[in-house]
């Protein structure tokens, strides 16, 4: 943890000021262990592995911690040699490198740091928060970047000063929280007046819950995660070549993709066959394992953002429900 992170932190319990008591530092001077102590209520929060921890290790997002520590670098552009995450980040936020210059940016639900990797290539400070220990995976990949800050905490009790950030994005996360609209409403409070927000959420449509993954999830979300991953890895030996063919059949490809719960990215030319196979395992696990998967309608999310002072809300033409706006 870099000390400048303390400038945007506050106690999630009483909103008091936090001071850092460092115990161990890395050779570069980063705080590896210590405590953040609230000057108002006396609560103490540990810093472990260079990350402030504001929540217990065991929580509803444990599957994501397992997932991202198991597949920590697979979708990181700087590791896999593609620009898939870069293109998605700029497309789904609508931001530019010029706008990011000098800003403090919040990544709400950072996972293994897929979009932190992209955002931090700019001259800005980027803070990633995740309730799971996926933050450890993100740190292992991005530890050399002094403008990346990681926090393990809850979106419902974020340990940040209100209006501390110039921008906030949350890509593919909100639907996996217990109360998605409450999660959406929590984000604008972190943004300064005039600041920007971007969210991408699974969209709920009339036939959404007939999608094959939702028929399997009542079972798969309860299975031990190690066992589930092993089952997916074994079944992928025949499901991958099968979907390689079926997902390319003209006119029927969407029907097959709807009926077979496998994430085979047949339309992604930047991935090699081996990379696509690995992503199929990861993203299929990502579909079937989370405790929550609750798509939302555009009207619901727009109302939640508007209720917290977001104006000029517009929908971008990307997959899923991708909304952007500005804090009034």
N, C-alpha and C positions, 0 to 999 in steps of 0.2 A: 504494500500500500504506500503510495506516494503521499507525503504530508499535505500537499495542496488539496487532496480530496476532502480533508476535514472542513475546508471552507464551505462546502455545499451540504455537509451532513448535519443532521440534528437528531435528537432522541425521538424514536417513533412512539414512545410511550407518552411523553409529556411535552415534546417539542422543545426541550431544553438544549442548551449549547453543549457540544461534546468536545472534550479535550483528549488528546492521544498520549498514552503512556507507552512508549516503545520499549521493548525488551530485547528483541533481536533484529538485526538488519542484514541485508544481503551485501555483498561486496560493492554493489553500485549505490548503496545507501537506502534502498527501499526497505520499509518496515515489514519484517516477516512475521513477527509475533509481538503481542502486546495487548493493550486494552483501550477501548474508547469509553470514557467515563462521563456521565451526564452531570453537569454542574448544578442541575435543578432538582432531579429526583434521586440521584445517587446510583442509578442503574449502570451496570458495567457490561459492555459488549466485547467479546474477544476478537482479536485479530489473529487468524491462523492461516499459515501458508500464504501470507501476504494479502489476505482478503478479510475485511470486516464481516462478522457473522451476526445477523440480527434475528435469525430464526433457528429452530432446532434442526438437526441434521435429517431427522425422519419426518417427512411431510407428504402431502398428496402428490407432489411432483417427483417422487423418488425414481419413477421409471425414466424420467428425463435425465436425472443424474446418472443413472446406469447407462442410458443410451449414449449420452454425449461423452462420457468418459471412455466408453467402449469404441465410439466412432469419432474421436475428438478432432481429427484433422481432415476427415474425408471431404467435407464441403467448404473448406477454407481455400479461397482462391490462391493465396500465396503459397500453398502447399500442393494443390492439385494441378496447378498450371493453367487453369481456365479463368474466364472472367464472368462466370455464370452468376455468382453472388454480387459482383460489382454492377452488372447490368440490372439485376433485380433491385438492388438497393436504390440506385438512381431513378429507375423507372417507377418504383412504388412510393418513394418519398417526394419525387418531383424537385429535389434539391440539386444544387450544383456545387462543385468545389469552391467557387468564388463565394457562394453564400455561406458555406461551412467555415470559411476562414475566421479564426479567432473566437469561434463559438464554443459554448459548453452544450454537449448533446447527450441525451439520455436514451439508452437502448433498453426498453422495458421487456424483459424476457430474452436475455442475450444468448442463452444456451451455451454452445461451445465457442461462440464468438465469431460466427460466420459473417455477420454484418459489422461487427466491431473491427474486423480485419480490414474491411473496405473503408469505413468512415475514418479510421485512425490513420489512413494514408494521406489525410488532409491536415492542414495546420489548425487543429481544433483539439479540444479535450473531450474524450468520449467516456461516459460512465455506463457500464453494463450492470444491470441488476437481474438476478434470477433467484427464485426460491429454492432451486435445487443446487446440488454441488457440481452442476455443470460448469459453474464458475471456475472450478479447479482446472477443468479441461481448457477453458478459454485462457486462463493465466499461463498454462504450460506452453501454449502456442504463441501468445502475445506478450510474454514477460519482458521482452527487450524494448517494448514500446512505452516510453515514459508518458505518453498522452492517453494511455488506456488505464482505466480504473475499474475495479470489479467489486461488487457488493453482493453478498448473499442475504436477500431479504424478501419481504412480501410486498406485492403490488398494493395490498390493502393497508399496509402500514409502512409506507416507504420512508426510509430514514434520511430524507433530504429536505432542505429548506424549501418551502413553497416558492414558486417562481424563481428557482435557482438556475433554470436551463433556458437556452435560446431555442431549443428544438427537442422534440421527442418522437421516436418512432417505435412501433411494435409490429413486427412482421410475423404472422403465423403463430401467434401466441395466445391471444385473448380467449379464443374458444376453448382452450385447455385449462381455464381457471374456473373455480367453483361458481362464481357469479360474474359472467362476462360483461354485463352492462355496468355493474359496479366497478369492474376493472377498467372499462373504458373511461368512466367518469373520474377515476383517480388520476389519469394521465395529465389532463389540462392544468391541474393544480400545481404541477411541477414547472410549468412554462411561464416565462415572462410575458407581459403585455406585448403583443406584436410577434410573439414567438410562433413557431410552426409545429404542426403535429401531422403525423402520417400513421395510419393503422391499416393492416391487412388482416382480415378475419374470414374464416369459412362462412359462406353465405347459405342461409336457409331458404330453400325453395320448396314448392309443393311435393316434389318427389325425392327430396334430399335423403330422408331416412329409409328409403328403399334401396339406397346404395349399399352394395354388398358388405362393405366394412361395418356398417351400422347393424347389420344382422348378426355379425360375428362378435362385435365388441362386448355384448353382455357377458360372454364367456372369456374372451381373450384378455380383457382388462383385469380379470381376477386371477389369471394364471401367473405363477411364478415367472418373473421376467427372464431369468436365465433359461428356463424351460421353453418359454415362448420364442425366444431368439433362436434357440437350437432347432425348434420345429420349423421356423421360417427358413433357416439356413438349409435344412434338409429338403424342404418342399421346393425351394427355389431352383434346385437342380433340374426339375422338370417344368416348373411354372415359368421360369425365365425364358427358355426356348419356346414354350407354348405361346406366351404373351408377345414374344418377339414377332411372331407371325400374326396372331389375332389382332394385336393393337395396330397393325398396319393395313388391315383389310379395308378397302374403300367402303364408305357408307356405314359399315358395321363396326368400325373400330371403337366408336364411342359406346356402343352397346356392350361390347366385350369388356371395355375398361370399367363400365358401370357394374358389370356382373362378376368380375374377377378382382378381388381385393389385393392386387399386386401393383406396386408403384414402379413400373418399368418405363423409363423415360425414353421411349423410342424416337421422340422428335427432338432430342438434344444432341446435335452433331458434335458439340465440343467435348463430349465424353467418349473415351475409348470403351470398347465392349467390356473390359474388365472393370473400369470405373462405373459403368452403367449397372453392372451386376452387383457391385458393392453398394451403390446407391439404392438399388432395388431392395436389398436386404434392410438397409437402414430405414428407408422411407416406408416400407411395409410395416416394420416394427413400430415406426412412429405413428402409423394409422391405427394399429390394433392395441397398443399397450397403454396409452394414457388413461388416467382415472376419469378425466372429463374430456368430452368432445361435443361442444354445444354451439352449432352454427347460429348466426344471428341474421336478421333482416336489415336491409339498408335503412329502413325507417326507424328501427329500434336504435341502431348505432348513431344515426344522425341526431336523434332526439337526446341521447346521452351526451354527445359532444356539445350540442347547442346549450344544454342545461348547465354546462360548466364554462360557458363564455366563448366557445369556438364559433367563429363566423367564417363566411366565404367557404363553406364546406362543398367540396366537389368530389366526384367519383372519377378515378383514373381507369383507363381501359386495360386493366391487367386481370389475370385470373384471380378469382376470389372477390371478396368485398374490400376494395382498396379506396379508402377515403382520406382526403387531406384537408387541412384547414388552417386557420390563423387565430391566435388568442386575441380577443378584443381588448 
